[in-house]
Amino acid sequence: MKRVVTAVLVLLLLGMVVASGCLGGGGETSTTPSSPTTTPGTSTEATSPSSAPSPSAPSGTTPSPVTETQTTATETSSATETETQTPTEEAYWENPWEYAPINIKGETYWITYYKYRYKIQPDQNSQIYEYVIEKSVDKTTVNVCGMDIMGNKKDLGEQEAYAYRTVVNPIKAAGLDDTLTITVWYLSNMSDAFIYPWDVLWFSYMSPTGAGDNVFVGIQFDYKGRSFSVMNPAPFQSGLFPCFDGDMTLPDAVNEDLGYLYMGWVALVHLGFWYEWSNVNVLVPQSGVWSDGMGHTWTWSTSPDGVTSYSGFTFKLVNYQWKYEGTVEGVKLQGEGKFSPDLPLVIESEGYYSYKDPNTGQTTVVYGYLKLEDLKLDKNLP
């Protein structure tokens, strides 16, 4: 199963490159506002997504196919305004999946904690794994050490760092049967470190010559009374090797669940349509189609859906749906859920991400689901 996880991660990244490449060059678009069914900015509570999370993908075990739309070389667009008595309110999702400040009534706030319910199905023949993920960031001190070439441990003392703490509470896991805590320290505030549940590339940051990453300080795993940590001395002193401490078998013991955790997160964050909505007024129901005429097609739609509340504040909600099909590469993606243009984190997201192995012809479908259950805001950046 671990080999399967690795293979799926690689193929997901390949699909990510394919999808992003298709959006990169001079395609044709068609965007049409539709008649609103909900008045933007209303105080009604949000409705549930049109389809609840389930083990089965639409139309069997694979996402519904997207009908390819051929377009001419001339860009075309059309828009229809719905008559209203008041000016149309505007909002744009400008910072999706970024650790960006939030403006509330003219004051700036930062997210310091979030809690997601998370589900992942690595392939259509696998069971669905479920976790509750809590992520927090604060500024603290951590004891840093290094090893010289003779294997002698050198204490570099307490150093200031940003601590990104992930608490994984298993609901239905592959191997975890208790809470797993992962703490990663950096010298500076790292957007990706806060957005992702954990940093899969942490080991590549370390170099005894100081030529590697000089921001990564260390990582620690804590599980069922066992602990394992790796500290990187490079930001503070060159010529030292990383310092290992604790139970070195612990990472391998939790590796399968960590792979599933990262796999679905990568799919949801990178294979979604998020950034294309940065210049779309999402408080007006709209839909659009993009096609390059060569087998790559995106379709999408948004509509306002009342409000939701976190940390004592109210945020506008928007329903979304999107689909992508790359017939040449055998990649199909689709998702739906809710986001707020006022928050960088998605409120709810459900998606299926399928690809066909060019060698075997076998199709694999990955299912992922996220729902934001809690959020804490602070006026001060940690």
Helices and strands as residue ranges (DSSP letters): H 2-24, E 28-33, E 102-104, E 107-121, E 129-147, E 153-172, E 180-186, H 191-195, G 202-205, E 216-223, E 226-231, E 243-246, H 250-253, H 255-270, G 274-277, E 286-291, E 296-310, E 313-326, E 331-339, E 348-356, E 363-378
